[in-house]
Amino acid sequence: MKTARKKPPSPSGAELWARYRKLFPKYFWGEETRLASVVISRAHGSTLVDADGREYIDLTSQWATNNLGHVHPDVLRATTAALERYGFLIYFMNPHLPMLELAEKLLEVRPSPNLSRVFLELSGTGAVEGAIKYAVEVRERPVILGFMGQYHGLSIGTGMVGALSSHERRHWEAYGGGVVHAPYPAGSRRPVGMGDEEYGGFVLDYIRDQLLRHVVAPDRIAGTILEPVACEAGIWIPPKSFVRGLRKLCDEFGWVFIDDEVEAGVGRTGRMWSIEHFGVAPDLVAIGKGISGGLMPIAAVLGTDELMAERDVAAGTTFGGHPAACVAASTTLDVMARDRLVERSAKLGRAALRRMGEWTGYDTVLDTRGLGLCLGVEVGTRASRTPSPETARRIFFDCVDHGVVPLYNYGDTVIRVQPPLTITEPELEGALDVLEAALRRAAT
Ligand SMILES: Cc1ncc(COP(=O)(O)O)c(C=O)c1O
């Protein structure tokens, strides 16, 4: 006689966390980078469920990726059908319908009409690498102008063009020979007494009067790369006049304007692309993360004919343009249009920022800022106006203990609110209640 086998108990969160630490590199769980010790067993909508059955509101969208929430049913259905039909096809040998449809859809929502071609990649890192290759090879110039505080990825190339932290660039500094950096004109490191506009003007003057005069001649620069809203830096928003001034420098010296929309794009800031807040036409746009609603890895670069149709530039990767990922991205764009998610991001973001603005009365809050559902609270000691990583860390873990996961980089002083664009109003309100309570508690 058969006896019914007892189901073994599911491993607890603590057991899974111990296995994780044993199997994966230290960067992902070490003290300097560790986020929340939460092993997730299930995710849906804006909710994460951990291995012990606890629920959390996800204010990260998985680092601004799952813009439609976790496991959007329409994207899942279309992606599964595409996998069954196409499996994998390498797009530069056997072009397929999903990649053509995606390219046409992306161009329908492009930020400016000069963009007419689409290069497909696998990750935001790959998209930025590709954009840099187009700029350098077509212009036949070796140097890229980047900005301090920007993040473009952790590969050797993107790590050198970006300059988020000297800690992450350690040992590789010498590889950045083809990059010069200028300050990003926003954020808490603005010189004392300088307003936003003034700081933007100062940086443009610094580029023209210092960098171009003493470091690199303008005809040696292929292009510049800008995050129009610098998310990883702590939601920095530069003045309009700066972004327009940078475009003018590009026109004057023949530089390619590369717009990195990997994190701030796809509706995150309340416009389809964050560059739209500045009324500037970029020459190349790097897109990633949220473009497939978070279900499949895919990224893209939009570019001009001049940059993409006249020369052979050897850029690309095997899995870029995976048919099912193209379908996931096309379906994401359809869902965004149908459910008016860009407008939703703007509306929910405006209301949230209004509420967050009231928090500047708390002793721990130095600033609240953002656009759309791309929001941040800078924390520290208000009296001395000193940002404090320790306060941020305490607030982050307090939120996690109370069922909310904000977006937070270990060592940062900004707690970020970047939820799915589909988050319900009660979910967002409830999550902000938890964050507000944590800010209040941290002050005592
Ligand atoms: C602005 C920006 N560019 C590029 C990247 C790199 O993208 P990925 O991690 O998908 O390779 C990121 C990732 O966070 C990003 O925020």
The ligand as an SDF file (V2000), in Angstrom:
LIG
                    3D

 16 16  0  0  0  0  0  0  0  0999 V2000
   20.7120   55.5960  -16.5460 C   0  0  0  0  0  0  0  0  0  0  0  0
   21.1650   54.1690  -16.6850 C   0  0  0  0  0  0  0  0  0  0  0  0
   21.8740   53.8100  -17.7650 N   0  0  0  0  0  0  0  0  0  0  0  0
   22.2970   52.5380  -17.9470 C   0  0  0  0  0  0  0  0  0  0  0  0
   22.0310   51.5630  -17.0060 C   0  0  0  0  0  0  0  0  0  0  0  0
   22.4990   50.1560  -17.2140 C   0  0  0  0  0  0  0  0  0  0  0  0
   21.4080   49.3230  -17.4900 O   0  0  0  0  0  0  0  0  0  0  0  0
   21.4470   47.7720  -17.2130 P   0  0  0  0  0  0  0  0  0  0  0  0
   21.6880   47.5770  -15.7520 O   0  0  0  0  0  0  0  0  0  0  0  0
   20.1070   47.2620  -17.6620 O   0  0  0  0  0  0  0  0  0  0  0  0
   22.5230   47.1790  -18.0420 O   0  0  0  0  0  0  0  0  0  0  0  0
   21.2870   51.8980  -15.8660 C   0  0  0  0  0  0  0  0  0  0  0  0
   20.9880   50.8890  -14.8300 C   0  0  0  0  0  0  0  0  0  0  0  0
   20.5540   51.1690  -13.7450 O   0  0  0  0  0  0  0  0  0  0  0  0
   20.8520   53.2330  -15.6940 C   0  0  0  0  0  0  0  0  0  0  0  0
   20.1580   53.6200  -14.6120 O   0  0  0  0  0  0  0  0  0  0  0  0
  1  2  1  0
  2  3  1  0
  2 15  2  0
  3  4  2  0
  4  5  1  0
  5  6  1  0
  5 12  2  0
  6  7  1  0
  7  8  1  0
  8  9  2  0
  8 10  1  0
  8 11  1  0
 12 13  1  0
 12 15  1  0
 13 14  2  0
 15 16  1  0
M  END
$$$$
